[in-house]
Amino acid sequence: MNKHALSRVAAAGAVLALAAAPAALAARPDDPGSQGKGHGKVGTHGKGGAKGVTYVFKGTYTGGGSVDVARGNAHARKADLVGGSVSFDLSAAKLVVGDTVPDGVLTADDVVAGDRVVVKARLPRKDPGDQPYAARQLVDQTNPPVVETESDTD
């Protein structure tokens, strides 16, 4: 073999070795002893996950856990929940309200009919299901909580 033919064969061998090296050296996540993290559990990523999305409702509290919804985020609008009355279960909700019933305890009784409120609920993306929805948070904008300052405690 002449000098040029030998260098061509060596160059071709080097190219083939470089092309095959990444495939041979790549660790598959399913292999025992592999340090790859893989893709996790099947079905936990992407749209429509099991956890749902946050719906935000803004409107007037009418009593008994019901809100006349005037505005909402995109999820509430797409579910056609804006412009009507929506019922909520407030038993497990975080309440950000003022103590209108001066008993020292913040409960749903502190939200008065006619108050402007914001309610957040975690519901399925496409179909929120049947009412009442379990509220995660209720913020009373008419009677916000009183924040004590240092001068108030003196």
Backbone as a printed PyTorch tensor [residue, N CA C, xyz], in Angstrom:
tensor([[[  0.8240,  -1.1650,   0.0000],
         [  0.0000,   0.0000,   0.0000],
         [  0.8740,   1.2370,   0.0000]],

        [[  0.3940,   2.1990,  -0.7240],
         [  1.1870,   3.4220,  -0.7450],
         [  0.8060,   4.3000,   0.4450]],

        [[  1.5240,   5.3740,   0.5870],
         [  1.3870,   6.2500,   1.7240],
         [  0.0050,   6.9360,   1.7760]],

        [[ -0.5180,   7.3390,   0.6170],
         [ -1.8070,   8.0160,   0.5690],
         [ -2.9680,   7.0730,   0.8810]],

        [[ -2.8930,   5.8550,   0.3780],
         [ -3.9500,   4.8840,   0.6310],
         [ -4.0070,   4.5320,   2.1140]],

        [[ -2.8300,   4.3900,   2.7350],
         [ -2.7600,   4.0660,   4.1420],
         [ -3.3610,   5.1950,   5.0060]],

        [[ -3.1020,   6.4480,   4.6450],
         [ -3.6530,   7.5630,   5.4230],
         [ -5.1670,   7.6720,   5.2160]],

        [[ -5.6570,   7.3070,   4.0340],
         [ -7.1000,   7.3140,   3.7960],
         [ -7.8010,   6.2600,   4.6390]],

        [[ -7.2330,   5.0820,   4.7480],
         [ -7.8150,   4.0100,   5.5480],
         [ -7.8040,   4.4080,   7.0240]],

        [[ -6.7190,   4.9960,   7.4590],
         [ -6.6260,   5.4200,   8.8520],
         [ -7.6370,   6.5270,   9.1360]],

        [[ -7.8010,   7.4550,   8.2150],
         [ -8.7660,   8.5420,   8.4020],
         [-10.1890,   7.9940,   8.4310]],

        [[-10.5050,   7.0560,   7.5660],
         [-11.8350,   6.4610,   7.5350],
         [-12.1060,   5.6990,   8.8320]],

        [[-11.1170,   4.9990,   9.3380],
         [-11.2610,   4.2720,  10.5990],
         [-11.4940,   5.2190,  11.7580]],

        [[-10.7780,   6.3500,  11.7380],
         [-10.9430,   7.3340,  12.8120],
         [-12.3450,   7.9440,  12.7780]],

        [[-12.8600,   8.2250,  11.5940],
         [-14.1990,   8.7950,  11.4650],
         [-15.2400,   7.8030,  11.9780]],

        [[-15.1140,   6.5400,  11.6100],
         [-16.0520,   5.5240,  12.0860],
         [-15.9800,   5.3540,  13.6010]],

        [[-14.8040,   5.4090,  14.1670],
         [-14.6580,   5.2690,  15.6180],
         [-15.2930,   6.4480,  16.3440]],

        [[-15.1200,   7.6550,  15.8040],
         [-15.7300,   8.8270,  16.4240],
         [-17.2520,   8.7940,  16.3250]],

        [[-17.7660,   8.2900,  15.2150],
         [-19.2160,   8.2280,  15.0470],
         [-19.8360,   7.1940,  15.9750]],

        [[-19.1480,   6.1020,  16.2380],
         [-19.6860,   5.0380,  17.0800],
         [-19.4630,   5.3040,  18.5620]],

        [[-18.5010,   6.1360,  18.9190],
         [-18.1450,   6.3540,  20.3260],
         [-19.2950,   6.9250,  21.1570]],

        [[-20.0020,   7.9570,  20.7200],
         [-21.0760,   8.4830,  21.5780],
         [-22.1600,   7.4450,  21.8710]],

        [[-22.5050,   6.6380,  20.9020],
         [-23.5350,   5.6250,  21.1290],
         [-23.0350,   4.5440,  22.0810]],

        [[-21.7700,   4.2060,  21.9890],
         [-21.2300,   3.1680,  22.8530],
         [-21.0040,   3.6720,  24.2720]],

        [[-20.6940,   4.9420,  24.4170],
         [-20.3860,   5.4760,  25.7380],
         [-21.6150,   6.0130,  26.4720]],

        [[-22.7150,   6.2390,  25.7670],
         [-23.9010,   6.8050,  26.4060],
         [-24.5060,   5.7950,  27.3650]],

        [[-24.8170,   6.2420,  28.5920],
         [-25.4350,   5.3670,  29.5880],
         [-26.9420,   5.4630,  29.4600]],

        [[-27.5970,   4.3390,  29.4180],
         [-29.0550,   4.3290,  29.3760],
         [-29.5900,   4.4570,  30.7920]],

        [[-30.5930,   5.2910,  31.0070],
         [-31.1230,   5.4900,  32.3530],
         [-31.7090,   4.2320,  32.9840]],

        [[-32.1220,   3.2680,  32.1830],
         [-32.7420,   2.0610,  32.7230],
         [-31.7220,   1.0120,  33.1580]],

        [[-30.4520,   1.2060,  32.7670],
         [-29.4360,   0.2150,  33.1030],
         [-29.0800,   0.2980,  34.5790]],

        [[-28.9480,  -0.8540,  35.2560],
         [-28.4960,  -0.8170,  36.6490],
         [-27.0880,  -0.2210,  36.7040]],

        [[-26.8340,   0.5800,  37.6640],
         [-25.5250,   1.1890,  37.8070],
         [-25.3770,   2.4570,  36.9890]],

        [[-26.3670,   2.7850,  36.2080],
         [-26.3140,   3.9910,  35.4050],
         [-26.5390,   5.1980,  36.2880]],

        [[-25.8960,   6.2950,  35.9610],
         [-26.0830,   7.5070,  36.7340],
         [-27.0660,   8.4450,  36.0680]],

        [[-27.6620,   8.0250,  34.9370],
         [-28.6510,   8.8530,  34.2720],
         [-29.9080,   8.9270,  35.1070]],

        [[-30.6060,  10.0320,  35.0570],
         [-31.7970,  10.2110,  35.8740],
         [-33.0580,   9.7250,  35.1830]],

        [[-33.0310,   9.5520,  33.8760],
         [-34.2060,   9.0660,  33.1760],
         [-35.2970,  10.1080,  33.0890]],

        [[-36.4880,   9.6730,  32.8170],
         [-37.6130,  10.5680,  32.6460],
         [-38.5850,  10.5150,  33.8020]],

        [[-38.2730,   9.8230,  34.8430],
         [-39.1790,   9.7670,  35.9910],
         [-40.3600,   8.8570,  35.7210]],

        [[-41.4050,   9.0490,  36.4890],
         [-42.5910,   8.2290,  36.3510],
         [-43.3540,   8.6130,  35.0910]],

        [[-43.9360,   7.6440,  34.4800],
         [-44.6990,   7.8830,  33.2620],
         [-45.9830,   8.6160,  33.6130]],

        [[-46.3170,   9.6290,  32.8290],
         [-47.5800,  10.3180,  33.0010],
         [-47.5710,  11.4590,  34.0110]],

        [[-46.4040,  11.8440,  34.5180],
         [-46.3810,  12.9270,  35.4950],
         [-46.0230,  14.2670,  34.8780]],

        [[-45.6590,  14.2790,  33.6130],
         [-45.2810,  15.5290,  32.9720],
         [-46.2600,  15.8660,  31.8660]],

        [[-46.2630,  17.1040,  31.4580],
         [-47.0730,  17.5090,  30.3190],
         [-48.4130,  18.0640,  30.7390]],

        [[-49.2190,  18.3500,  29.7590],
         [-50.5250,  18.9600,  30.0170],
         [-51.4820,  17.9610,  30.6390]],

        [[-52.3620,  18.4730,  31.4550],
         [-53.4120,  17.6300,  32.0210],
         [-52.9500,  16.7330,  33.1330]],

        [[-51.9010,  17.1340,  33.8690],
         [-51.4130,  16.3270,  34.9750],
         [-52.4580,  16.1600,  36.0580]],

        [[-52.2140,  15.2460,  36.9600],
         [-53.1880,  14.9130,  37.9950],
         [-53.4030,  16.0410,  38.9980]],

        [[-52.4350,  16.9470,  39.1670],
         [-52.5540,  17.9840,  40.1850],
         [-53.5170,  19.0920,  39.8050]],

        [[-53.7370,  19.3380,  38.5430],
         [-54.6480,  20.3890,  38.1360],
         [-53.9630,  21.7330,  38.0360]],

        [[-54.7650,  22.7700,  37.8790],
         [-54.2690,  24.1290,  37.7240],
         [-55.0300,  25.0380,  38.6790]],

        [[-54.4890,  26.2300,  38.9070],
         [-55.1310,  27.1680,  39.8240],
         [-56.1330,  28.0330,  39.0810]],

        [[-57.3510,  27.9960,  39.5400],
         [-58.4110,  28.8650,  39.0500],
         [-58.5080,  30.0370,  40.0270]],

        [[-58.6330,  31.2480,  39.4990],
         [-58.7600,  32.4400,  40.3370],
         [-60.1060,  33.0940,  40.0350]],

        [[-60.8830,  33.3300,  41.0810],
         [-62.2160,  33.9290,  40.9570],
         [-62.2320,  35.2410,  41.7280]],

        [[-62.7450,  36.3090,  41.1150],
         [-62.8720,  37.6050,  41.7850],
         [-64.3200,  38.0330,  41.6980]],

        [[-64.8660,  38.4230,  42.8360],
         [-66.2590,  38.8490,  42.8240],
         [-66.7550,  39.2510,  44.1820]],

        [[-68.0570,  39.1310,  44.3720],
         [-68.7250,  39.5500,  45.6000],
         [-69.2240,  38.3250,  46.3560]],

        [[-68.8740,  38.2630,  47.6370],
         [-69.3160,  37.1650,  48.4900],
         [-70.8000,  37.3320,  48.7860]],

        [[-71.5650,  36.2470,  48.5940],
         [-73.0100,  36.3240,  48.8180],
         [-73.4540,  35.5380,  50.0460]],

        [[-72.4990,  34.9030,  50.7180],
         [-72.8290,  34.1310,  51.9180],
         [-72.8840,  32.6430,  51.6320]],

        [[-72.6680,  31.8450,  52.6620],
         [-72.7520,  30.3890,  52.5280],
         [-71.7050,  29.7820,  51.6110]],

        [[-70.5910,  30.4640,  51.4110],
         [-69.5340,  29.9380,  50.5500],
         [-69.7330,  30.2480,  49.0810]],

        [[-70.7210,  31.0630,  48.7390],
         [-70.9900,  31.4030,  47.3330],
         [-70.4190,  32.7680,  46.9750]],

        [[-69.9600,  32.8690,  45.7330],
         [-69.3930,  34.1160,  45.2230],
         [-70.0250,  34.4190,  43.8710]],

        [[-70.5070,  35.6600,  43.7040],
         [-70.9270,  36.1240,  42.3810],
         [-69.6590,  36.5420,  41.6580]],

        [[-69.2230,  35.7380,  40.6960],
         [-67.9340,  35.9350,  40.0420],
         [-68.0660,  36.9730,  38.9360]],

        [[-67.2890,  38.0480,  39.0560],
         [-67.2820,  39.1080,  38.0550],
         [-66.1070,  38.9490,  37.0980]],

        [[-64.9850,  38.4590,  37.6210],
         [-63.7800,  38.2760,  36.8050],
         [-63.0910,  36.9890,  37.2320]],

        [[-62.2000,  36.5160,  36.3620],
         [-61.4300,  35.3270,  36.6960],
         [-60.2520,  35.1890,  35.7660]],

        [[-59.3510,  34.2780,  36.1120],
         [-58.2080,  34.0420,  35.2260],
         [-58.6660,  33.2290,  34.0080]],

        [[-57.7400,  32.9230,  33.1310],
         [-58.0720,  32.2390,  31.8770],
         [-58.7690,  30.8970,  32.1160]],

        [[-58.3560,  30.1710,  33.1420],
         [-58.9830,  28.8720,  33.4230],
         [-60.4490,  29.0480,  33.8190]],

        [[-60.7380,  30.0410,  34.6550],
         [-62.1220,  30.2890,  35.0700],
         [-62.9660,  30.7520,  33.8890]],

        [[-62.3900,  31.5830,  33.0300],
         [-63.1420,  32.0660,  31.8590],
         [-63.4160,  30.9310,  30.8730]],

        [[-62.4130,  30.0990,  30.6060],
         [-62.5990,  28.9930,  29.6600],
         [-63.6100,  27.9650,  30.1620]],

        [[-63.7060,  27.8090,  31.4890],
         [-64.6840,  26.8760,  32.0630],
         [-66.0610,  27.5100,  32.1820]],

        [[-66.2060,  28.7470,  31.6960],
         [-67.4720,  29.4820,  31.7070],
         [-68.0150,  29.6550,  33.1300]],

        [[-67.1160,  30.0150,  34.0620],
         [-67.5090,  30.2160,  35.4510],
         [-67.5700,  31.6920,  35.8380]],

        [[-67.3170,  32.5790,  34.8800],
         [-67.3690,  34.0200,  35.1480],
         [-68.7480,  34.5340,  34.7470]],

        [[-69.3190,  35.3910,  35.5930],
         [-70.6220,  35.9610,  35.2870],
         [-71.7670,  35.2890,  36.0040]],

        [[-71.4750,  34.3330,  36.8530],
         [-72.5220,  33.6600,  37.6080],
         [-72.0850,  33.4240,  39.0320]],

        [[-72.8750,  32.6640,  39.7640],
         [-72.5630,  32.3460,  41.1470],
         [-71.8390,  31.0040,  41.2060]],

        [[-70.7580,  30.9580,  41.9910],
         [-69.9730,  29.7390,  42.1530],
         [-69.9040,  29.4210,  43.6420]],

        [[-70.1000,  28.1380,  43.9870],
         [-70.0710,  27.7040,  45.3860],
         [-68.7160,  27.1080,  45.7320]],

        [[-68.2450,  27.4080,  46.9440],
         [-66.9510,  26.9190,  47.4100],
         [-67.0940,  26.2750,  48.7800]],

        [[-66.2620,  25.2740,  49.0200],
         [-66.1160,  24.6850,  50.3450],
         [-64.9250,  25.3910,  50.9790]],

        [[-65.1700,  26.1910,  52.0010],
         [-64.1310,  27.0010,  52.6260],
         [-63.5290,  26.3520,  53.8690]],

        [[-63.8960,  25.1020,  54.1630],
         [-63.4660,  24.4710,  55.4100],
         [-61.9530,  24.2930,  55.5040]],

        [[-61.2680,  24.0390,  54.3970],
         [-59.8170,  23.8340,  54.4300],
         [-59.0550,  25.0080,  53.8170]],

        [[-59.7460,  26.0790,  53.4960],
         [-59.1160,  27.2190,  52.8190],
         [-58.3120,  28.0650,  53.7890]],

        [[-57.2350,  28.6460,  53.2770],
         [-56.4900,  29.6490,  54.0340],
         [-57.2810,  30.9470,  53.9090]],

        [[-57.6800,  31.5100,  55.0330],
         [-58.5000,  32.7150,  55.0260],
         [-57.6320,  33.9340,  55.3440]],

        [[-57.6480,  34.9060,  54.4450],
         [-56.9490,  36.1700,  54.6490],
         [-58.0440,  37.2130,  54.8030]],

        [[-58.5230,  37.3490,  56.0420],
         [-59.6740,  38.1970,  56.3350],
         [-59.4350,  38.9540,  57.6380]],

        [[-60.2070,  39.9950,  57.8250],
         [-60.2120,  40.7000,  59.0960],
         [-61.1700,  40.0120,  60.0410]],

        [[-60.9530,  40.1800,  61.3300],
         [-61.8070,  39.5500,  62.3370],
         [-63.0530,  40.4140,  62.5360]],

        [[-64.0480,  40.2440,  61.6530],
         [-65.2670,  41.0570,  61.7340],
         [-66.1850,  40.5820,  62.8570]],

        [[-66.0700,  39.3090,  63.2130],
         [-66.7730,  38.7880,  64.3850],
         [-65.7060,  38.7660,  65.4820]],

        [[-65.7030,  39.7350,  66.3780],
         [-64.5670,  39.8910,  67.3030],
         [-64.4590,  38.7690,  68.3380]],

        [[-64.1030,  37.5810,  67.8340],
         [-63.9340,  36.4500,  68.7350],
         [-62.4850,  35.9860,  68.8000]],

        [[-61.5990,  36.6600,  68.0610],
         [-60.1860,  36.3080,  68.0770],
         [-59.8240,  35.1480,  67.1730]],

        [[-60.8020,  34.5710,  66.4660],
         [-60.5610,  33.4350,  65.5870],
         [-61.0260,  33.8110,  64.1770]],

        [[-60.1730,  33.5410,  63.1810],
         [-60.5500,  33.8280,  61.7950],
         [-61.2230,  32.6070,  61.1870]],

        [[-62.5000,  32.7540,  60.8330],
         [-63.2700,  31.6850,  60.2140],
         [-64.0270,  32.2600,  59.0260]],

        [[-64.7360,  31.4040,  58.3330],
         [-65.5470,  31.8420,  57.1990],
         [-66.6720,  32.7750,  57.6440]],

        [[-67.0140,  32.7430,  58.9330],
         [-68.0390,  33.6550,  59.4550],
         [-67.5750,  35.1120,  59.4240]],

        [[-66.2590,  35.3290,  59.3240],
         [-65.7140,  36.6890,  59.2690],
         [-65.8670,  37.3240,  57.8900]],

        [[-66.2320,  36.5230,  56.9010],
         [-66.4830,  37.0650,  55.5670],
         [-67.9590,  37.4420,  55.5030]],

        [[-68.2320,  38.6920,  55.2120],
         [-69.5890,  39.2270,  55.2510],
         [-70.1500,  39.3060,  53.8310]],

        [[-71.4250,  39.0080,  53.6860],
         [-72.0810,  39.1300,  52.3750],
         [-71.9060,  40.5520,  51.8610]],

        [[-71.5150,  40.6640,  50.6090],
         [-71.2640,  41.9590,  49.9920],
         [-69.7910,  42.3090,  49.9120]],

        [[-68.9300,  41.5660,  50.6120],
         [-67.4930,  41.8210,  50.5620],
         [-66.9140,  41.4250,  49.2060]],

        [[-65.9400,  42.2180,  48.7540],
         [-65.1920,  41.8490,  47.5460],
         [-64.1620,  40.8030,  47.9530]],

        [[-64.1310,  39.6820,  47.2320],
         [-63.2250,  38.5930,  47.5890],
         [-62.4970,  38.0730,  46.3560]],

        [[-61.3590,  37.4140,  46.6240],
         [-60.6130,  36.6640,  45.6220],
         [-60.5090,  35.2470,  46.1700]],

        [[-60.9100,  34.2760,  45.3640],
         [-60.8670,  32.8760,  45.7900],
         [-60.0040,  32.1080,  44.8090]],

        [[-59.1000,  31.2820,  45.3580],
         [-58.2520,  30.4200,  44.5350],
         [-58.6270,  28.9680,  44.8160]],

        [[-58.6910,  28.1910,  43.7370],
         [-59.0040,  26.7670,  43.8640],
         [-58.1510,  25.9920,  42.8770]],

        [[-57.6800,  24.8270,  43.2830],
         [-56.8850,  23.9510,  42.4090],
         [-57.8360,  22.9100,  41.8400]],

        [[-58.0800,  22.9970,  40.5160],
         [-59.0660,  22.1420,  39.8620],
         [-58.4770,  21.5380,  38.5970]],

        [[-59.0840,  20.4830,  38.0540],
         [-58.6010,  19.9100,  36.7970],
         [-58.6190,  20.9450,  35.6700]],

        [[-57.6570,  20.8380,  34.7700],
         [-57.4670,  21.8320,  33.7160],
         [-58.6890,  21.9870,  32.8190]],

        [[-59.1980,  20.9380,  32.2650],
         [-60.2590,  21.0340,  31.2480],
         [-61.6610,  21.1390,  31.8490]],

        [[-61.9660,  20.2650,  32.7890],
         [-63.3100,  20.2130,  33.3720],
         [-63.1890,  20.3270,  34.8880]],

        [[-63.6060,  21.4560,  35.4650],
         [-63.4240,  21.6240,  36.9030],
         [-64.2910,  20.7210,  37.7690]],

        [[-65.2900,  20.0690,  37.1930],
         [-66.1420,  19.1670,  37.9690],
         [-67.3450,  19.8780,  38.5500]],

        [[-67.9260,  19.2560,  39.5690],
         [-69.1500,  19.7720,  40.1740],
         [-68.8400,  20.6750,  41.3650]],

        [[-69.7390,  21.6300,  41.5910],
         [-69.6250,  22.5340,  42.7280],
         [-70.1920,  21.8460,  43.9570]],

        [[-69.8030,  22.1980,  45.1340],
         [-68.8800,  23.2580,  45.5320],
         [-67.4310,  22.8320,  45.3190]],

        [[-66.6040,  23.7950,  44.9230],
         [-65.1840,  23.5710,  44.7130],
         [-64.4440,  23.7900,  46.0250]],

        [[-63.4430,  22.9750,  46.2740],
         [-62.6270,  23.1310,  47.4850],
         [-61.6950,  24.3220,  47.2860]],

        [[-61.9190,  25.3750,  48.0290],
         [-61.0980,  26.5790,  47.9200],
         [-59.7830,  26.3590,  48.6550]],

        [[-58.7000,  26.8550,  48.0590],
         [-57.4040,  26.8040,  48.7300],
         [-57.1480,  28.0800,  49.5110]],

        [[-57.6680,  29.2020,  49.0020],
         [-57.4530,  30.4880,  49.6640],
         [-58.6120,  31.4170,  49.3690]],

        [[-58.9900,  32.2030,  50.3820],
         [-59.9710,  33.2610,  50.2060],
         [-59.3730,  34.5340,  50.7930]],

        [[-59.3260,  35.5850,  49.9730],
         [-58.8160,  36.8790,  50.4200],
         [-59.9780,  37.8590,  50.4080]],

        [[-60.2710,  38.4250,  51.5650],
         [-61.3280,  39.4270,  51.6970],
         [-60.6950,  40.7970,  51.4690]],

        [[-61.0500,  41.4340,  50.3520],
         [-60.4660,  42.7280,  50.0320],
         [-61.1940,  43.8750,  50.7200]],

        [[-62.4150,  43.6570,  51.1530],
         [-63.1750,  44.6900,  51.8460],
         [-62.7370,  44.8100,  53.3020]],

        [[-62.5350,  43.6690,  53.9530],
         [-62.1060,  43.6400,  55.3590],
         [-60.7950,  42.8730,  55.4690]],

        [[-59.6870,  43.5040,  55.0570],
         [-58.4000,  42.7990,  55.1320],
         [-57.9720,  42.6060,  56.5740]],

        [[-57.0510,  41.6680,  56.8160],
         [-56.5950,  41.4560,  58.1890],
         [-55.8440,  42.6860,  58.7020]],

        [[-55.9380,  42.9030,  59.9810],
         [-55.2390,  44.0240,  60.6100],
         [-53.8240,  43.5650,  60.9290]],

        [[-52.8570,  44.3290,  60.4400],
         [-51.4540,  44.0130,  60.7020],
         [-50.9990,  44.8970,  61.8560]],

        [[-50.5680,  44.2390,  62.9170],
         [-50.1130,  44.9930,  64.0800],
         [-48.6970,  45.4940,  63.8550]],

        [[-48.4740,  46.7220,  64.2180],
         [-47.1310,  47.2850,  64.1670],
         [-46.5950,  47.3590,  65.5960]],

        [[-45.3320,  47.7370,  65.7450],
         [-44.7310,  47.8070,  67.0660],
         [-45.4190,  48.8490,  67.9390]],

        [[-45.8780,  49.9370,  67.3420],
         [-46.5370,  50.9880,  68.1200],
         [-47.9060,  50.5170,  68.6190]],

        [[-48.5400,  49.5380,  67.9380],
         [-49.8230,  49.0160,  68.3740],
         [-49.6830,  48.1340,  69.6190]],

        [[-48.5450,  47.4910,  69.7650],
         [-48.3510,  46.5560,  70.8650],
         [-47.8440,  47.2220,  72.1150]],

        [[-47.4600,  48.4800,  72.0520],
         [-46.9310,  49.1970,  73.2310],
         [-48.0230,  49.6230,  74.1720]]])
